[in-house]
Amino acid sequence: MNGEYYGYLNGFEYNIGEKLFEFITMNYDDIDKLKELYSELIEIVADGKLNNKEYDLYCDINNILQKCLEFSPYTHFYNQILVDTIIKTYNMNFIRSDLLIKNDIKLNYDEGFNKKETSIHELLLEKDEDKKNTTILVRDCFQKISGITEKRNNKFLEFFNEVKDALAMDFKEKVNEYNERITLMAEYSNDKLLRDLTPEQKIYLYECTGVFNLNYLNLSLTNTIFLDTAFKTKYIANGSLTKEEKRLDVLEIAKKIKEKNIEVQEIYELDNSEEQIRFELFKVIQNNFVIKKCTNCGKLFIPLKTDKQYCDNLYLNTGKTCSEIGATKKHKEKISDSLVLKEFQREYKRMYGLHYNNSKKFTEAKFKKWSKQARELRDRYTDDKIEEFKEELKKSSNLYRS
């Protein structure tokens, strides 16, 4: 997809589902790395605004934002909030904690506003903010500032670090929240009843079980369900026609579009991190992208085959993967459930012991020949003919022991 990020304009693509999986399985050490990037961002913007570095500031912000996006695309809106808060605080010489409130970020910070400042804060809460894009970022970055004392700047830096911690905490809470939601989905990923549902039925099912909150409406007259996703759909083109070209007839316009190689893409406008995550979760369900819970270790994983039940991670200190351990478990369960397999396994161990202890008389060739015949008998008989199987297996064993 082509998209404009806050301060970064470039093509960016990833497979839907994989980044969501990386997000919900993220460990807290990674989130600490994000906080380090945000500390660097605070330092760069504060130094740039105080010293009016202009172009250097804009480029430096872009570099840090790119690192944050490479860390996870879900940082996009958190990056916006942090940069927006720092720049607007310096530009106004006023702590812009209202920006956190508008974005539903919990902030435990006492701004120490006096009566006049409280009035300004309340007015800012009612003010609509500009949509964040590169042009607005450039404009705000290049607004020169003055009159900020060292004491005032220290207060700002203290505030920015509280914002950084609040954003990281919100990010962490979303990791936990969506891990729980997708784990609920993964619990039933092997169930044939769920696999047979249409993507739309699955979305409705997960709405009912709390994975989504879609505010559906049951329209009794038409039995229609309306899912209010709130995702805005737009279309962007990588080129344009002139006014004169647009006045041509339909076929000539079509030729111009071909000649100019104009491509049009459908995009979704998302206003916050919650919408971004929910959008991808929607697409995961619609595209039947499967995230499973390993039957052995209980961790989430992306299966290469939809019927796979075990992940390929090493299990504890066994030196074996869950897939290897699972295969052994399956085999043991299969044997424990089958009378024929139990008898075959018992006789196989007995005959192998005889061969191992007396390999000169009961040779390797004889044992292999017996083993082949025993497997053929095993595959021929079912549990309801267990006595016949025992008799035939005994005859075979006596023949090859003699």
N, C-alpha and C positions, 0 to 999 in steps of 0.2 A: 504494500500500500504506500502511496505517497502522502506525506502528512507534514504539517508545519508544527514543530515543537516550539516551546517557549524559548526563543533565542537560538533555535537550531533548525535549519531548513534542509531536509535531505530525504532520500528514499529510505524506508525502513520496513523490513518485513520479518515475520516469524510465523511458525506454524501454530495455529490456534490450538490451544490445549497444552502444548509443551511448556509454554511460559507460565500458564496457570498452574501446572504441576510443579514447576520449579518454585513458584511463589508459595504454594501451600506446604511444601516440604523444606522451606528455607529454615536454617537454624539461626539462633540469636547472634552468633558470632558475625554472620553476614550483615545483620542489621547494625551491629556496632561499626562495621566498615562503612556503611552508609552514613552514620553519624560523623565519622572522620571526614568524609567528603563534604558534609554540610559544614563542619568546623572550618574547613579550608575555604568553602564558599563564603562564609561569613567574613573571614579575614580578608579575602580578596575584594569583596564588595565594599566593606567598611573602609579599607585603605583607598580604594578607587574613588569613592564618593567624597571622602575627606580631602583628598588631594586632587580632585577634579581630573582624573586621568583619561576620561572619555574613551577614546578608541581602544586603548589597552584594556580598560575595564570591560567593554563589551566582548572583546575576544576572549578574555580570561574567564568570564562568566560562561560563555559558550563551551569552552574546553571542559569546565567542571560539570556542566549540565550533561554533556555527552557521556562523561564517565558514569554519571548517575543513571542515565538511560541504559547504558551497557550493563550496569549492575542489575537492573530490572526495569522493564517498560512501565511497571506499576508505580515507579517513583515519579512519573511525569507530573501528576497533579501536586505532589508534595514539593517537587522542585519549584513549581509555579508559585505556590503559597509562600515558600521561604524567600525566594528572590523578590517577589512582589512586596512582602512585608518589610524586608531590609531597605529596598530602594525607596518605597513610599514613606517609611519612617524617617529616613534622612531628608528626603525632599520636603516633607512637611515639618521636620524638626518636632515630631510628635509620635509617641508610641502607638503604632497601628494594630493594637490587639483586636480591633473590630474585624480585621481580615481573617483571624483565626475563628472567631465566632461565626462569621458568615459561611465558613467552610466546615462547620461542625467539628472543629478540632478542640478538644478539651485542653485548657491552659490554666494551670495553677500558678498564677503570677499576679502579684499586687502591683499595679502600675503606679499607685500613689497619686492618682489624679486629684487635683483640687476641684472646687465647684465649677469653675469655668471650663477646665479640661474635661470634666465629666459631661458637660453639655456638648462639647465638641465631639466627644466619643459617641454620644447618643445620636448626634446628627450623622456621623459617619456610618453608624449601623444601618441607617435608613437609606444611605446612598448606594446606588447601583455602581458596581465596578466595571471598568472597561474589560471587554474580552481580551485575554492575554494572547498576544502574538508578537512576532519579531519587530514589527514597526513600532508598537507601543513600548516594547522593551528598550529599543534604541532611544526613543524620545525620553523615557524616564531616566535611563542611564546618563544621558547627556545633559540633564538638568543640573546646572551648577548650584552648589550649596555653599553657605557661609554661616558664621555665627554659632557654630556648635562647639561648646566648651569641652574640655577634657572630661569634666565631671559628667556632663550630659552624654558624651560619647560612651563613657563607661557604663552608664545606665542603659543605653541602647544595646551595647554588647551583652550585658547581663540578660536583657530581654530576648535578644536573638538566640542566645544559647538555651533559654527556656523554650522558645519556639522550636528549636532543633530537637530538643528532648520530647516535646509534645508530638511532633510529627513522627518521630521514630516509634513512640509508644503507640500511636494510632496505627502505624504500619504493622507493628507487631500484633496488635489486637486483630487486625484484619487477617493476618496470616493464620492466627489461631481459629478465628471465626469460620473462615472458609475451609480450613483443614477439617473442621468438624462437619461442615455441610457436605463436603465431597466424600469424606469418610462414610457418611450415611449413605450416599449414593453407591459407593464402592462395596458396601456390605451386601448389596443385592445385585451386583453386576453379573453374577453367574446364574441368576434366576431366570429360567426360560420365560416365565410369565411376563417379567419386565422387558426381556429382550424382544418379545413379540409386540410390545406397544409401539405406536408410531411416535416420532419425536415430539409431536404436539401433545400426545397423551402423557408422555414422560414429563414434559414441562408442567402440565396440569397436576400430575401426581406429585412432583416435587414442590409445587406451590402448596398443595394440601399438607405435605409433611414438613413444611417450614424451611426448605432449602431456599425458596424464593418468597418474596412478598410482592405479588403482582397486582393486588387490588382487582381481582377478576370480578366481572359482573355477569350474573346469570339472567339472561334475557328470556323470560318464560315464553314469550310469544313465538320466538324463533329458535329457542333452545341453543342460543349462541353464547359463547364465552368470549368476552373481550379482555385481552391481557394488556394492561397499560404498562408497556416497557419503558416509556419516556425516552427512548433512543431517537435522536433526530437523524433522518437520512438526508444526505446531500449528494450532489454529483459534481465532480471537478474534471476539468479538461486540461490537457497539457499544451494547448494552443488555442487560437481564436481566429474567427473570420472577420474581415473588414466590413464596414457598413455597406460598401458596394457589393461585396460578395454575398452578403445576406439578402440582397434584393434579387439575386438570380433565381431561376426556377429550381424546383426541387432536385432534379437530376444534376443540374450544374453545381448546386450546393454540395450534393453528395460527392461529385468528382473533386471539388475543392478540399473536402474533408479527407478524401483518400490521398490527394496530392500532398497535403500538409501533414499527413500521418497524425491527425488529431485523435487522441485516445481519450475516452471518458471512463471514469471509475466511480463506483458507488462508495461513498464513505459515510461513517456514522460520527456524529458530533456528540462527544461525551463530556459532561461538565465536571465530573469529580471521580475520584478513585473508585468509589462504590459502583458507579455506573460502568466504569471500565471493566472491573472484575465481573460484574453481573452480565455484561455484554458477552464477554468471552465464555462464561459459564453457559449462557444461552446457546452459543455456537457449538460448544462441546457436546451438548445434548442433541442439538439439531443434526450435527454431522456424525453422530454415533461414535464420538471419540471416547475410548474406554480408559478409565482409571480404576484399578482394582486394589483390593486389600489382600496382601499375601496370606495364604492360608496357614503358613508356618510361622513367620515372624510378626505378622500383623501390620507391616509397613505398607504404605501406598506405593504402587508402581504402575508403569505404562507397559502393558503386555504387547509383544510382537504379534501374538495370535490371541484372538478373543477368548479362546477356551483355556488359556494358560492360567493356572491358579497360584503358581509360586514365582517369586521374584528371583533375580540372578545375583542378589547381594550375598556376601559371605555371612554365614550365620554364626554369631558369637565367635568362639575360638575353635570351632570344629574343623576349619580349613575347607569346608564344603559350602556350596551355595544352597539356598533354600530349594532351588529346583532339584538339585541332586538329593537332598534330604527328603524332599517331597516324593520323589520317584520311589525311594526305598520304602517310605511309609505306605505309599499306595500299594506296592507289591505285598507288603506284610498284611495290610488290611484285606487285600484280595485273597491271600492264602487263608487268613483267619475266617473268612466268610465261606470258603469252599471246602467241602469234605474231600473231594478229589485232589485238589491242590495240596491240602494238608497231608494226605496219604503219600502223594508223589514226593513232597518235600522230605517227609520222614524217611522214605525208602531211598531217596537220592543221597541223603547224608550217610545212611548205613552202608550203601554200596560204595560211596566214595571212600569211607573209612576202611573198608575191606581192600580196596585197590591201593590205598596209600600205605597200608601196613603189609601188604603182600603183593607188591607190584610185579614180581617175577612170575607168579602164577596168574594173578588177575591183572593182566597187562593194560597199558594205556589204550591200545587199540580195542581190546575187549570192552573196557569201561566206556569208551566213546560209542561203541556199537550198541551197548546196553542203553546208554543215555538217550540215544536217538530213538530207539524203540519205545523206551519209557515215555518220552515226550509225545510220541504218536498216540500211545494209549491214553495219556492224560488228556489230549485234545479230542479224543474220540468219545470219552465217557462224560456223563453228567452226574450230578449228585444223587439223582434218584436211582442210579445203577452203581452205587458205590461198592457193593459187595462183589459184583462182577468185575469191576475195575481192580479191586484188591486181589482177586483170584488170578486174573491175567497178569498183573504186575508181579505177583509171586512166582508164577511160572517162568516169566522172562528172567527174573533175578536168579532162580535156581539153574536155569539153562546156562547163563553166562558165568556162574560161580563154579560150575562143574569142570 
